[in-house]
Amino acid sequence: MKNIKQILLIIVLIMSAWNCSEKSSNEVVVYTTVDQIFSDPILKDFEQETGIKIKALFDTEETKSTGVLNRLIAEKDNPQCDVFWSGDPVRAIILKNKGITIPYNSPAASDIDDNFKDKEFHWIGFSARARVLIYNTNLLKSEDVPNSIFDLIKEKYKGQVAIANPLFGTTSFHFASWFSSLNDETAKQLLTDLKTNKILIATSNGDVKKRVVQGEIACGLTDTDDAFVAKNEGAPVDYVFLDQDDLGNLIIPNTLSLIKESPNSENGKKLIDYLLSRETEAKLAISCAQMPLHKGVQVPVSIPSLDNILPMKIDYNLTAKKLEEIQTFLKSWIEEN
């Protein structure tokens, strides 16, 4: 009788372990810095089409790109996340350098340009945004719209330009790109001149868009998705790509990374394959004006093509390094009166 009870107990324990394993194998955990309004529908489509349960953690608008990044770093020795979906390559590079990600060369990205991939496949890019200047068409005529970041320091635009807090999100990536593509001295002088010209520091890219839409300020730096939404809603705004004669306009691909020793790595690979697909890029083009990196993806005629934009030539690894190096400088720059 005792032996029978022991056997039954072992069977129960095995079944319990099997059920836990089964439960674990049917889910995938993703942390993302991409706006929930755009990323969540894509994740729900994956869940519906595959039957794999999605557990998602989204950044807030105000702490964009830093909240989940810091959490991934804190969880390095006890990973809870399988896939990191970043709105830019810099966070993915930081995680790679800290030993938090592992290579995964997804077959879904075979025709995406190598410029948008880590050479060791710790991250792969897709669906790019661009940093643009959004402007209020009631306040600025087309001939008066700035064409370069260096135009923003001119007296005529004093107190009329907004940016999001450069410690967070794509604005921090944008600032770091100035340090990597220009040089430290030129970039610091540009920021000093912007401050002298009374640039307004908004809480987020969405806040920049809102202030321009409402006519509180004439123009501001934001992302194509914010500018596209505002224009699509009929607001009196338009946007331009800057520095098309020399420096080029910053292009920001989304990136995907597989977390080292993640609890559901095989499902993580399936999610990465799904997000890198042409179908996903087509959906993001429609929902938030993101530009596909696959060739030949059908998108609305209003979506700009990367073929018609002079991109800023940047070294993503150097930009990631600069992003960390300039944090102290940016904090003091923000605090200056």
Kinemage of the C-alpha trace (Angstrom):
@kinemage 1
@onewidth
@group {chain A} dominant
@subgroup {mainchain}
@vectorlist {calphas} color= white
{ca met a 1} P 0.000 0.000 0.000
{ca lys a 2} L 2.819 2.332 0.912
{ca asn a 3} L 4.545 1.604 -2.381
{ca ile a 4} L 1.333 2.302 -4.290
{ca lys a 5} L 0.991 5.698 -2.562
{ca gln a 6} L 4.592 6.533 -3.417
{ca ile a 7} L 4.013 5.574 -7.050
{ca leu a 8} L 0.844 7.679 -7.176
{ca leu a 9} L 2.714 10.628 -5.637
{ca ile a 10} L 5.453 10.319 -8.252
{ca ile a 11} L 2.834 10.205 -11.018
{ca val a 12} L 1.154 13.332 -9.629
{ca leu a 13} L 4.487 15.160 -9.460
{ca ile a 14} L 5.364 14.123 -13.022
{ca met a 15} L 1.950 15.241 -14.297
{ca ser a 16} L 2.274 18.521 -12.435
{ca ala a 17} L 5.706 19.141 -13.936
{ca trp a 18} L 4.406 18.190 -17.357
{ca asn a 19} L 1.473 20.607 -17.014
{ca cys a 20} L 3.821 23.413 -15.944
{ca ser a 21} L 6.050 22.679 -18.901
{ca glu a 22} L 3.034 22.593 -21.215
{ca lys a 23} L 1.822 25.914 -19.843
{ca ser a 24} L 5.245 27.481 -20.192
{ca ser a 25} L 5.644 26.210 -23.754
{ca asn a 26} L 2.397 27.888 -24.777
{ca glu a 27} L 3.426 31.451 -23.953
{ca val a 28} L 5.983 34.076 -24.860
{ca val a 29} L 6.984 37.187 -22.935
{ca val a 30} L 7.819 40.366 -24.832
{ca tyr a 31} L 9.046 43.694 -23.483
{ca thr a 32} L 8.593 46.608 -25.862
{ca thr a 33} L 9.289 50.329 -26.071
{ca val a 34} L 6.919 50.721 -29.029
{ca asp a 35} L 3.663 52.578 -28.328
{ca gln a 36} L 1.066 50.127 -27.056
{ca ile a 37} L -1.579 51.497 -29.426
{ca phe a 38} L 0.538 50.229 -32.346
{ca ser a 39} L 2.310 47.172 -30.916
{ca asp a 40} L -0.554 45.562 -29.012
{ca pro a 41} L -2.771 44.815 -32.074
{ca ile a 42} L 0.179 43.111 -33.796
{ca leu a 43} L 0.860 40.986 -30.716
{ca lys a 44} L -2.813 40.068 -30.436
{ca asp a 45} L -2.793 38.965 -34.088
{ca phe a 46} L 0.174 36.682 -33.345
{ca glu a 47} L -1.655 35.237 -30.349
{ca gln a 48} L -4.787 34.573 -32.394
{ca glu a 49} L -2.951 33.064 -35.361
{ca thr a 50} L -0.583 30.807 -33.399
{ca gly a 51} L -2.435 30.034 -30.170
{ca ile a 52} L 0.674 31.091 -28.232
{ca lys a 53} L -0.224 33.304 -25.270
{ca ile a 54} L 1.422 36.738 -25.298
{ca lys a 55} L 2.554 38.391 -22.079
{ca ala a 56} L 3.608 41.947 -22.888
{ca leu a 57} L 5.245 44.704 -20.883
{ca phe a 58} L 5.000 48.194 -22.392
{ca asp a 59} L 7.002 51.318 -21.601
{ca thr a 60} L 5.198 54.478 -20.544
{ca glu a 61} L 5.288 57.501 -22.851
{ca glu a 62} L 7.279 59.625 -20.405
{ca thr a 63} L 9.999 57.050 -19.662
{ca lys a 64} L 10.072 55.683 -23.188
{ca ser a 65} L 12.837 53.137 -23.853
{ca thr a 66} L 14.405 53.338 -20.392
{ca gly a 67} L 11.865 51.507 -18.215
{ca val a 68} L 11.959 48.095 -19.868
{ca leu a 69} L 15.649 48.510 -20.711
{ca asn a 70} L 16.522 48.948 -17.048
{ca arg a 71} L 14.260 46.039 -16.123
{ca leu a 72} L 16.015 43.752 -18.615
{ca ile a 73} L 19.363 44.768 -17.159
{ca ala a 74} L 18.100 44.131 -13.622
{ca glu a 75} L 16.783 40.698 -14.649
{ca lys a 76} L 20.018 39.620 -16.346
{ca asp a 77} L 20.688 36.764 -13.913
{ca asn a 78} L 17.034 35.714 -13.771
{ca pro a 79} L 15.512 36.511 -17.179
{ca gln a 80} L 11.732 36.811 -17.342
{ca cys a 81} L 11.507 38.097 -20.915
{ca asp a 82} L 11.919 36.199 -24.200
{ca val a 83} L 11.883 38.964 -26.824
{ca phe a 84} L 12.822 42.623 -26.664
{ca trp a 85} L 11.015 44.733 -29.284
{ca ser a 86} L 12.755 48.098 -29.327
{ca gly a 87} L 11.803 51.252 -31.152
{ca asp a 88} L 15.452 51.852 -32.054
{ca pro a 89} L 18.736 49.894 -32.353
{ca val a 90} L 20.594 51.616 -29.519
{ca arg a 91} L 18.854 49.800 -26.634
{ca ala a 92} L 19.434 46.480 -28.389
{ca ile a 93} L 23.132 47.279 -28.702
{ca ile a 94} L 23.337 48.196 -25.016
{ca leu a 95} L 21.788 44.830 -24.099
{ca lys a 96} L 24.176 42.990 -26.429
{ca asn a 97} L 27.175 44.714 -24.858
{ca lys a 98} L 25.938 43.692 -21.405
{ca gly a 99} L 25.625 40.026 -22.446
{ca ile a 100} L 21.825 39.964 -22.149
{ca thr a 101} L 20.939 38.865 -25.705
{ca ile a 102} L 21.925 35.942 -27.928
{ca pro a 103} L 22.204 35.699 -31.733
{ca tyr a 104} L 19.211 34.682 -33.825
{ca asn a 105} L 19.380 34.954 -37.612
{ca ser a 106} L 15.720 34.830 -38.524
{ca pro a 107} L 14.960 33.464 -41.998
{ca ala a 108} L 12.153 36.028 -42.199
{ca ala a 109} L 14.751 38.784 -42.549
{ca ser a 110} L 16.832 37.281 -45.345
{ca asp a 111} L 16.120 40.159 -47.734
{ca ile a 112} L 16.417 43.012 -45.219
{ca asp a 113} L 19.527 45.110 -45.854
{ca asp a 114} L 22.534 44.205 -43.715
{ca asn a 115} L 22.808 47.849 -42.604
{ca phe a 116} L 19.767 47.165 -40.439
{ca lys a 117} L 21.163 44.033 -38.785
{ca asp a 118} L 23.746 43.371 -36.119
{ca lys a 119} L 26.683 41.562 -37.725
{ca glu a 120} L 26.350 38.807 -35.129
{ca phe a 121} L 22.525 38.842 -35.300
{ca his a 122} L 21.926 40.002 -31.741
{ca trp a 123} L 19.316 42.298 -33.265
{ca ile a 124} L 17.525 42.663 -36.594
{ca gly a 125} L 15.752 45.795 -37.795
{ca phe a 126} L 12.378 46.185 -39.478
{ca ser a 127} L 9.663 48.830 -40.054
{ca ala a 128} L 11.545 52.108 -39.789
{ca arg a 129} L 10.436 55.502 -38.607
{ca ala a 130} L 12.208 58.759 -39.280
{ca arg a 131} L 12.774 61.808 -37.135
{ca val a 132} L 11.007 64.734 -38.800
{ca leu a 133} L 10.112 68.339 -38.189
{ca ile a 134} L 6.356 68.734 -37.714
{ca tyr a 135} L 5.049 72.265 -38.178
{ca asn a 136} L 1.777 74.154 -37.863
{ca thr a 137} L 0.702 75.296 -41.318
{ca asn a 138} L -1.216 78.255 -39.827
{ca leu a 139} L 1.971 79.559 -38.209
{ca leu a 140} L 4.608 78.732 -40.824
{ca lys a 141} L 4.402 79.082 -44.574
{ca ser a 142} L 6.145 76.337 -46.537
{ca glu a 143} L 8.968 78.696 -47.554
{ca asp a 144} L 9.591 79.572 -43.898
{ca val a 145} L 9.889 75.979 -42.653
{ca pro a 146} L 13.390 75.017 -41.387
{ca asn a 147} L 15.299 72.614 -43.646
{ca ser a 148} L 18.113 71.674 -41.258
{ca ile a 149} L 18.668 71.074 -37.572
{ca phe a 150} L 21.049 74.041 -37.772
{ca asp a 151} L 18.170 76.260 -38.934
{ca leu a 152} L 16.543 75.710 -35.554
{ca ile a 153} L 19.113 77.946 -33.853
{ca lys a 154} L 18.226 80.967 -36.005
{ca glu a 155} L 16.715 84.022 -34.330
{ca lys a 156} L 13.472 83.777 -36.370
{ca tyr a 157} L 12.665 80.459 -34.640
{ca lys a 158} L 13.461 81.631 -31.116
{ca gly a 159} L 10.969 80.111 -28.673
{ca gln a 160} L 9.122 78.409 -31.546
{ca val a 161} L 10.704 74.925 -31.525
{ca ala a 162} L 9.879 71.960 -29.273
{ca ile a 163} L 11.584 68.651 -28.553
{ca ala a 164} L 10.802 65.775 -26.218
{ca asn a 165} L 12.937 65.153 -23.149
{ca pro a 166} L 16.276 63.939 -24.617
{ca leu a 167} L 16.886 61.507 -21.760
{ca phe a 168} L 14.207 59.195 -23.168
{ca gly a 169} L 12.998 57.501 -26.314
{ca thr a 170} L 13.858 58.373 -29.883
{ca thr a 171} L 14.863 61.899 -28.887
{ca ser a 172} L 17.781 60.499 -26.892
{ca phe a 173} L 18.730 58.402 -29.930
{ca his a 174} L 18.464 61.512 -32.123
{ca phe a 175} L 20.750 63.527 -29.847
{ca ala a 176} L 23.255 60.666 -29.635
{ca ser a 177} L 23.289 60.491 -33.441
{ca trp a 178} L 24.467 64.124 -33.556
{ca phe a 179} L 27.399 63.231 -31.325
{ca ser a 180} L 28.300 60.215 -33.461
{ca ser a 181} L 27.801 61.758 -36.913
{ca leu a 182} L 29.181 65.232 -36.219
{ca asn a 183} L 31.621 65.414 -33.315
{ca asp a 184} L 31.334 66.112 -29.603
{ca glu a 185} L 32.302 69.777 -29.873
{ca thr a 186} L 29.895 70.539 -32.747
{ca ala a 187} L 27.051 68.624 -31.124
{ca lys a 188} L 27.521 70.353 -27.760
{ca gln a 189} L 27.603 73.747 -29.463
{ca leu a 190} L 24.406 72.904 -31.328
{ca leu a 191} L 22.666 72.033 -28.058
{ca thr a 192} L 24.008 75.173 -26.385
{ca asp a 193} L 22.676 77.273 -29.269
{ca leu a 194} L 19.303 75.518 -29.138
{ca lys a 195} L 19.040 76.315 -25.440
{ca thr a 196} L 20.007 79.941 -26.088
{ca asn a 197} L 17.266 80.044 -28.708
{ca lys a 198} L 14.790 78.996 -25.991
{ca ile a 199} L 13.876 75.558 -27.297
{ca leu a 200} L 10.904 74.094 -25.434
{ca ile a 201} L 11.427 70.696 -23.776
{ca ala a 202} L 8.156 68.751 -23.885
{ca thr a 203} L 7.389 65.611 -21.908
{ca ser a 204} L 7.205 63.304 -24.950
{ca asn a 205} L 6.978 63.124 -28.733
{ca gly a 206} L 3.213 63.021 -28.334
{ca asp a 207} L 3.389 66.231 -26.316
{ca val a 208} L 5.446 67.877 -29.089
{ca lys a 209} L 2.779 66.883 -31.606
{ca lys a 210} L -0.005 68.179 -29.355
{ca arg a 211} L 1.647 71.577 -28.822
{ca val a 212} L 2.233 72.026 -32.562
{ca val a 213} L -1.312 70.915 -33.417
{ca gln a 214} L -2.770 73.371 -30.914
{ca gly a 215} L -0.610 76.212 -32.258
{ca glu a 216} L 1.138 76.682 -28.934
{ca ile a 217} L 4.416 76.431 -30.810
{ca ala a 218} L 5.301 76.624 -34.508
{ca cys a 219} L 7.286 73.412 -34.990
{ca gly a 220} L 9.020 70.530 -33.265
{ca leu a 221} L 11.090 67.403 -33.722
{ca thr a 222} L 9.145 64.161 -33.487
{ca asp a 223} L 8.726 60.803 -35.243
{ca thr a 224} L 6.933 60.123 -38.513
{ca asp a 225} L 4.238 58.086 -36.762
{ca asp a 226} L 3.217 61.042 -34.559
{ca ala a 227} L 3.316 63.459 -37.489
{ca phe a 228} L 1.355 61.082 -39.705
{ca val a 229} L -1.386 60.554 -37.111
{ca ala a 230} L -1.803 64.310 -36.607
{ca lys a 231} L -1.974 64.996 -40.329
{ca asn a 232} L -4.321 62.061 -40.917
{ca glu a 233} L -6.679 63.430 -38.273
{ca gly a 234} L -6.986 66.668 -40.234
{ca ala a 235} L -4.863 68.848 -37.937
{ca pro a 236} L -3.303 71.957 -39.549
{ca val a 237} L 0.149 70.365 -39.730
{ca asp a 238} L 2.673 69.009 -42.164
{ca tyr a 239} L 6.176 67.617 -41.804
{ca val a 240} L 9.539 67.706 -43.561
{ca phe a 241} L 12.659 65.559 -43.655
{ca leu a 242} L 15.643 67.643 -42.583
{ca asp a 243} L 19.188 68.034 -43.934
{ca gln a 244} L 18.492 66.474 -47.318
{ca asp a 245} L 21.472 68.265 -48.887
{ca asp a 246} L 24.255 66.964 -46.635
{ca leu a 247} L 23.895 65.438 -43.163
{ca gly a 248} L 20.790 63.430 -43.960
{ca asn a 249} L 17.688 62.590 -41.950
{ca leu a 250} L 17.811 60.090 -39.086
{ca ile a 251} L 16.124 56.764 -39.898
{ca ile a 252} L 15.110 54.623 -36.932
{ca pro a 253} L 14.296 50.948 -37.485
{ca asn a 254} L 12.479 48.869 -34.910
{ca thr a 255} L 14.671 46.021 -33.669
{ca leu a 256} L 14.096 42.560 -32.244
{ca ser a 257} L 16.400 40.705 -29.852
{ca leu a 258} L 16.252 37.245 -28.280
{ca ile a 259} L 17.027 37.286 -24.555
{ca lys a 260} L 19.739 34.958 -23.249
{ca glu a 261} L 18.454 31.960 -21.245
{ca ser a 262} L 14.877 33.158 -21.682
{ca pro a 263} L 12.092 30.894 -20.377
{ca asn a 264} L 10.411 30.389 -23.778
{ca ser a 265} L 13.150 30.838 -26.358
{ca glu a 266} L 11.570 28.686 -29.091
{ca asn a 267} L 8.353 30.658 -28.918
{ca gly a 268} L 10.496 33.779 -28.807
{ca lys a 269} L 11.969 32.816 -32.174
{ca lys a 270} L 8.476 32.251 -33.564
{ca leu a 271} L 7.418 35.712 -32.417
{ca ile a 272} L 10.526 37.293 -33.948
{ca asp a 273} L 9.848 35.522 -37.262
{ca tyr a 274} L 6.264 36.787 -37.176
{ca leu a 275} L 7.206 40.400 -36.401
{ca leu a 276} L 9.842 40.432 -39.151
{ca ser a 277} L 7.333 39.357 -41.779
{ca arg a 278} L 6.135 41.445 -44.712
{ca glu a 279} L 2.599 41.186 -43.312
{ca thr a 280} L 3.632 42.851 -40.058
{ca glu a 281} L 5.458 45.630 -41.911
{ca ala a 282} L 2.352 46.228 -44.039
{ca lys a 283} L 0.188 46.510 -40.895
{ca leu a 284} L 2.602 48.960 -39.234
{ca ala a 285} L 2.714 51.043 -42.408
{ca ile a 286} L -1.061 51.427 -42.242
{ca ser a 287} L -1.390 51.953 -38.484
{ca cys a 288} L 1.529 54.292 -37.823
{ca ala a 289} L 3.213 55.223 -41.126
{ca gln a 290} L 6.268 53.072 -40.570
{ca met a 291} L 8.406 52.412 -43.637
{ca pro a 292} L 9.004 48.734 -44.551
{ca leu a 293} L 12.569 47.455 -44.859
{ca his a 294} L 11.472 44.509 -47.007
{ca lys a 295} L 11.325 45.349 -50.694
{ca gly a 296} L 7.962 45.407 -52.450
{ca val a 297} L 5.654 45.621 -49.424
{ca gln a 298} L 2.315 47.146 -50.412
{ca val a 299} L 1.712 50.314 -48.379
{ca pro a 300} L -0.614 53.350 -48.610
{ca val a 301} L 0.499 56.007 -51.105
{ca ser a 302} L 0.871 58.489 -48.250
{ca ile a 303} L 3.714 56.500 -46.679
{ca pro a 304} L 7.121 57.938 -47.637
{ca ser a 305} L 9.639 55.612 -49.254
{ca leu a 306} L 13.160 55.176 -47.929
{ca asp a 307} L 14.244 55.284 -51.572
{ca asn a 308} L 13.371 59.002 -51.645
{ca ile a 309} L 15.047 60.059 -48.390
{ca leu a 310} L 18.702 60.902 -47.824
{ca pro a 311} L 19.453 58.975 -44.608
{ca met a 312} L 21.889 60.092 -41.958
{ca lys a 313} L 24.916 57.816 -42.157
{ca ile a 314} L 25.556 56.686 -38.615
{ca asp a 315} L 27.403 53.923 -36.844
{ca tyr a 316} L 24.794 52.346 -34.581
{ca asn a 317} L 27.406 50.904 -32.229
{ca leu a 318} L 29.115 54.269 -31.832
{ca thr a 319} L 25.743 55.946 -31.336
{ca ala a 320} L 24.913 53.491 -28.552
{ca lys a 321} L 28.243 54.282 -26.913
{ca lys a 322} L 27.616 58.015 -27.230
{ca leu a 323} L 24.141 57.621 -25.746
{ca glu a 324} L 25.668 56.349 -22.518
{ca glu a 325} L 28.533 58.846 -22.568
{ca ile a 326} L 26.363 61.961 -22.866
{ca gln a 327} L 23.819 61.214 -20.126
{ca thr a 328} L 25.461 63.477 -17.556
{ca phe a 329} L 25.834 66.275 -20.099
{ca leu a 330} L 22.185 65.977 -21.159
{ca lys a 331} L 20.949 66.080 -17.563
{ca ser a 332} L 22.850 69.307 -16.904
{ca trp a 333} L 21.699 70.692 -20.264
{ca ile a 334} L 18.053 70.092 -19.356
{ca glu a 335} L 18.476 71.698 -15.923
{ca glu a 336} L 20.025 74.878 -17.294
{ca asn a 337} L 17.774 77.923 -17.266
